Structure formats: C-alpha cells, structure tokens
C-alpha cells in the first residue's frame, strides 16, 4: 500500500473538501442557532422581561455569542478550504516564477567592478 504524502495534491483536495463540509455544517448550525436566539429574544420582549431600549448592546452580544461567531468561523473555514487547493489559471498562462528562481535580468552585473 502506497503511503499518502500529506503534501500531495490528493491530500490537499481531501482536506479542502473536509474543511468546506465542516464550514457548511457550522453555517447550518449558525442559522439554526440564530432562529433560536431570535425566538428567545422575541419571547422575552413579549413577556416584558426585556426592554429593547437601552439593552441593544446586550441583545447584539447575545446574538454574537450564540450564533454569529459560528458563521464567522464557517466563513474562515470555507476560505481556508478554497485557498488550500490553488486553482489553475483558465487562460493557460504559465504560473509566475517562484522566488527561488534566478531572474532573467542582468542586475548582478551592475554591482561588479568594471574590468580595466
């Protein structure tokens, strides 16, 4: 059995799919949690336990703590999943040279002493 190298493109594709699937699950949970938070806030307002005026910060903090932070994490996971697999260029152009390659210009000749 061939050992799977983590840096192979297959492993990156699998990791990318796993990250995007986790992002989708977290986004679904965030939507469910947001509706639950909305129901709790609405019930508290209707029963008179919560007055919205003057408590806006607490209401926003309640939403952020219970649902919106999961949406932010889902977006980050989705972004990492997309970045993990570098898309190929559609125009067929060559990728830019890596920084390890020597440039084609003659800048090293500028810094050498002239021959006399």
Steps between C-alpha positions, in 0.01 A plus 500: 500500500637837397550747782298818447721806516317791664647744252367312200219662309258219589543567871450872446179434308371271775589755768336775296178301466502418872547867595222613268267228636577610857430858395163399357407318822605796714305739279189281532544491878546875504172552311317268740653671804409844359133401469505363856659823629240703314223296662645547847537876454147527358352305795691712749370820335144370485494397865646832612822349637710691245472860388689559176567866570827526689584132461611502136856407590384201703272381221775524239740329739247218549476447123879516455572258784243240403488501120695753299843389617433161342415670170830690513693179569314328215607775262861466612493122455347536156767753402781274621343212309505706182854627549632153581445386144652754266280533192661474160493798269239480228701685236773235503771751587798380692508559870726780620852386582570395854723725711771232497552536127760746376353799314591546135625857537867594525478680834798303639724662237424847636669422828824356367809709455575592138793321335790739419 
